[in-house]
Amino acid sequence: MDRITLVLADDNLIVREGVRALLARDPALEVVGLAADYDELVSAAVRLRPQVIVTDIRMPPTFQDEGIEAAREVRRRLPGTGTVVLSQYDDPEYAVRLLGDGAAGYAYLLKDRVSDAGLLGRAIRAVATGGSLIDPMIVRELMDPARDEGELSEAKESLLRQVAEGRPVKAIALASGDTPEAVNAAIEQLFLDLAEGASRGRQSALRRLRMLHTAILRREEQGETLSRLLPSGLADKLLRDRAAVERTERLNVTVLMSDVRGYSGIAENTDPAVLAGQLNAHRRAMNAAILNAGGTVMQYVGDAVMAVFGAPDPSPDHAGSAIRAACNMHVRQAALDAEWAAQELAPFWLGIGLSTGEVAAALLGSDERVEYTLVGDTVNLAQRMQDLARPAGTVAAEATVRAGGGAWPWKSLGARPIKGRSTPVNAYHLVVN
């Protein structure tokens, strides 16, 4: 089972070690790094690339909001990293401001509730998958003043609770069987009902609720719309740089192509429902290997995976990262194969191809469908290298071998003719034990 990796930050040693011990009791979680201030948190996160950071709000050097600012810096450098903020402050404004950033993957918990391991674990799991969570005590603080405005119907009480919990409009609509437009209209009417006749002392609670609703809508507009059919990391880049959608960038990257050998035969002899489960497990494992190495998953087509290292954000060690990802993909798939063998299921043998060089990267498509696309000979060559990786293994073009450094055990396959090229290409097979 893949564990969720964490970096834990708190300037108080006793608190830090206490939370660390608490997290160690959950077999699904792994603390890979510790930090006591802003610099240590950012440094550890960039070095260790955890899936989630758990941080206090106030840390050195100024004891203001270093934890939140460090989390934002980590998200800027490593888009998609989940954040759980632990705070001793039960003012709902903190939670509302945190969720108002327009990006999912944040949770806000009160420190004195950390002993509730189930709540902390639920928050970590939520942000690791892009969700968000607010401490139920904060939800109560958000709701109680609103209840004082008068009795609410059961339906409105339920809607208010879901809004206070930070649930997206689409999630509320799906659960209720309504359209998102109908739910949004109901929320607006709820706010109008609460505001009608509200006293001056209760306006603050209503303002918080409206701010939270605005934050939810902003997350959906900026996050879900941009992430539609886009690979990991690109939506965050577009949020930072709106003009990127109109540019074609020239980037030096390493492209990875992976294929399951004999997949057609496996599909022919396997129950479709069982095969779907295998394919989902395979994709999760490949996705984890690629993301952990700093890559971007471009697309899955059946049993094939395409990924790029060095885009959409440039990376100086993209070739080395791609090689590491390829090795980890084989390791993870071998672990899956071992599990499947006990169930008498067919193994997935992987052929992986790597190619390094210049590509043109651009967003192509229409208003209804947008895709991030790489164009260039480097992409085609990765596919050809994958064809050479038979019956299984990893094969790379010479440019990848050189860019990746001399630490890898390569075996020369000599100059190989490549379809569409007038000259052969030197190919190398990665030797593994």
N, C-alpha and C positions, 0 to 999 in steps of 0.2 A: 504493500500500500504506500503510495506517495504521500509524504507528510507535508503539511503547510509550513514553510520556513518563515522564521520571525527574527526581527531585530528588536530588542527591548531597550527602551531609554527612560531613565529616571535618575535625577541627581542624588536621590536618597538611597544609599547602599542597602539599607534594611528593606525598604519598599521594593527596590529592584530585585533583590535576591528572593524576597517573599513571592513576588509575582512569578519570577522564574521557576521557583519550586512548584507553584501552583500549576503553571503551564506544563511542567514536566510530567504531571499526572495524566495528561491527555495524550494518548498514543498517536493521535493524528497531527500533533503539533511538535515542532522542533525549533528551539531557540538557538540560532546560529551565531548571534552576536549581541553584545551589550554596549550601551553608551550612557554617558553621564551629562552630556551637554550638546549644544547645537552642532558643533564641529564633529564631535565623535559620532553622532547619529548619522549625519550626512555621509561622512567618510565610510562608516561601517556598511551603510545601505548600498552605496555605490560599489564597494568592494565585494560584498557578499550577495547582492541582488536578491534580497528576500522577497517573498510574495506579500508579506504584511509587515508593517512596523507598528509597534505598540509604544506610545509615548505619553509622558506627562506634558501638561501645557507649559508650565513655568519651569525653566531650567537656566543654568548659567549661560551667558555671562550677566544678563540683566534681570533675569527672573520675571520676564513679562510674558510673551507668548512664543518663546523659542521653539517649543515643541510643535506648534501648528506651523510656524514658518519653516522649520526643518522638514516637516512632512510635505509642505508645498514644494520645497526645493527638491526633495527626493522624487516627487511626482513629476517635476519638470524634467529631471534627468532620466528617470525610469518610469515612463507612463504606465499606468495600470497597477502600480504598487498600492495595495490596500493600506488604510490607516485607521487604527483604533486609538482615540485620544482618551486618556484617563485624567479626570479633573476632580478637584475637591469643591468646585463651584457648581451649585445647582441652579444657577440662573439660566433659564431657557435660551436667553439671547446667545450664549456661547454655542449651543447646539445649532441654532438657526443660522448663525454666521458661518459655522463650519460647513453645513449642508448647502449654503448659498453660493459655494464656489462654482457650481455648475458642472460638477463631475461626481459620478458615483464612486463608491469604494471608501466611504468615510463612516466611522461609528464614533459615538460619544457616550462614554460611560462614567459614572461617578466612582471615585476612588474607594469610597467606603462600601461599594458594592462589588469590588473585585473578588472578594471571598466567595462570591457566587460563581463558581467555576463554569457552571452551565451557561450563564449569561455571557461571560467573557469568551468562552469557546464559540458561542453562537455568533457573537459580534465578529470574531476573527474569521469564521467561516463565511459570514455574509460579505465582508469587504474583500476577501480573497477571490470571490466570484463576481465582484463589481457591484454588490449590493450596498445598502446603508442601514444603520440601526441607531436608534436613540434610546438611551436608558429609559425603561418604563417609568421611573420616578420623574424624569423630565417630562415625559408624555403626560403624566398626571398633573404636573405643574402647568402645562400648557392648557389642559382641558378644564381643570377645576374652576378657574375664574369664568370661563365661558359658560359652564353649567349654571353659575349663579345668575345668569341673565334670565333664567326661566326654564321650565321643563322642556326637554327635547324629546321628540318622538324616538322610538327605538331605531328607526332607519337613520335619522339624523345623528343620533348618538354614535351609531356604528360608523357612519361616514366621518364624523369628527375625530373619532379615535384613529381611524386609518390615516387621515391627513396628519394628525399629530405624530403618528409613528413614522412619517416620512414615506409612506407607500406611494409609488408612482401612480398617476391617474390610470394608465393602461392596466396596471395590476388590479386596481380596484374595479375597473370595468370588467375585466376578465372574470373576477370572482363573483360579481353581481349579475353578469349576463347582459350588462348595458354597453352602450357605445362609449368611447372616451369622451365624445362631445357631450353626451348626456350626463356623465359623471362630473365633468368640469362645470357644467351649468348648475348641477345640484350643489356643488361646493360653493360656487358663487352665491347661490340663493341662501345657503346656510350662513355664510358670512353676513349677508344682508339681514337675515333674521336675527342673528346675534347682535349685530350693530344697532338694530332698531331699539331705541330706548336705553342703550347702554349708558351707564353712569361714567363719569370722568375717570374714576379710579379703575375701571375695568377696560378702558381703551387699550392699555398696554398689552393685555393678553390677546385681544383681538388683533392688534397689530402684529404680534408674534405669529399668530396663526396665518395671517395673510402673507407675511414674509416667508413662512415655511412653504405655503402653497406656491408662491412665486419661485422659490428655490426648486421645488419639485418640477414645475413646468420648465424652468431653465435647464435643469439636468436633462429632461427628455428632449427638449429642442436641440441642445448643443451636443448631448452625448449620443442618444439613440439615433437621431437623424444623421449625424456625421458618421457614426460607426456602421451604418447600414452598408453592408457588403464591403467594408474597408478592413484591411488587415490591422492587427494590433499595433497601437502606437500612432497610427496616422490621424485618427480623429483628434488626439491630443495636439498633434502638430498643427492641424488646421485651426484649432481653437487659439493657438498661439500666433499663427501666421495665416490670416484669411487669404492673402494673395497667393498662397501656395497652390490653390486650385487652378490658377490661371497660368502656372509656369510648368515648363518641362525642364527637369534638372538632369545634368550629367553627373553621374556618380560612379566612383570605383567601388565595386561590391564583389561579394562572392555569392553565387547562386547555388542552392542545394535542391536537387531533385531526388525524390525517393519513390520506390515502386515495390509492391508486394509481388514476389515471383510466384507464378502459377496461380494467380488469383482466380482466373476464370474457372480452372479446374476445381479449386476449393469451393467456389460458389455453386458449381454444378452438383456437388456432392454434400452440401451442407444445408440444413434447414434455414430458410431466409431469416427467420426471427433470431436464430442462434448466430448467424453470420452478422446480422446487424449489431448484436451485442459485441462480437469480436471486433468489428470495424470501429465501433465507438470507443472501445478500450484502446485499440491501436492508435486512434487519432488523439485521444487524451495523452497517451504516453509520448507520442511524437511531438505534440504541441508543447508539453512540459520540457522536453529535451531542447527544443529550439528556443523557447522563451528564456529558459535558464541560461542559455549561452548568449543571450542578447540578440537573437534573430527575430525576424518578422515573418509570420506565417502568411503567405500570399493567398494560397487557395488549396482546397482539397478537391480532387476530382476522383470519385470512387476510392480506390486504394492508393492513389498517387498523392504525394505531398510536394508542394513547391514552397520554398522559403528563401529569404534573402538576408544577408548580413552586410550592414553598412547602409541600409535604407529603411525607413525614410530619413533617419538621422545618421550622418556619416560616422564611421568608426575606424580607427587606424588599424585595429587587429581583426578585421572582418574575416580574413582567411583562417586564422587560428581559431576564431570562434566557431566558424562553420565546421572545421575539422573536429573540434571538441563536441559539437552538437551531433555530428554523424556518429562518433564513437558512442555517445550516450544513447542515441536512438537504437543502436544495435543492442546495447546492454539492457535497455528498458524492454525492447521487444523480446529478448531472450528470457527475461523474467516472466513476461506474459505467456510465452510459449510453454514455459515450465508449468504455469498454472493450468493452461489449456490441456496439456498432456494428461493431467490427472482426470480431466473431463472427457478425454478421448477426442479432443478437437484438433483440427489441423493447424500446424504452426504457420506463421507468416515469416518467410525468408525475405530479407530486405536487400534491394540493390540501390545504392546511393551514388549519385554523381555530383561532382563539385567543379565549378568553373569560376575563375576570377578575371575581372576586366571591367571595362567601361560599359555602362548602360544608360539609356535615357529613361527617366522615371516621370510619369505623369498621371494625372487623374483623367480618365476618359469615360464618356458615357453621356447620359441625359439627366434631366431632372428626376426621373423615376428610378434610374439605375446608374450608380457611379462605381467605377472600379479603379483601383490603383494598379498600374500596369508598368512592367519593365520591358523595354524593347532593346534588342541588340544581339550580336553574335554570342555574347557571353551566356545568354539564356539558352540559346540553341545548343551551345557546346555542353552545358550542364546536362541536357537531355541525352546527348550522345555519350557522355561519360557514364551516365546511369545505364545505358544500354550495354556498355562494356563490363559493368559490374555483375558478371554472371559466373556461377549460379547465384552468388550473393556477395555482399561486401561493399566496400567503398572504393571508387575509382575517381581520381582527380586529374585535371589537366595540369601541365607543367607550371603554368602561372600560379596556380593555387599552392602547389608544392613549394615553390620558391617563396611566395608571400607568407606562407604559414611557418617558415623557419625550419631549422634542421632537427627538431626534437622528435619528429614523427618517423616511424619505420615504414618507408615506402619501398616498394618493389617495382622496378621499371617494367612496363609492358611494351616498351619500344614505341616507335612511331606508328600510329594507327591512322588508316584512311578514314576521313570523316565525310559523310554525305553532305554535299553542298559546298565543300571546301576544296580548293585546288591543291593544297599541300596537306600532308599528314600532320597529326598532332601527337606530341609525346604524352603518353598516359602512364599513370602510376597507380598501383593497387596498394591500399593501406593494409599492412600486415598486423594482425592482432592475434593474441594468444587464445 
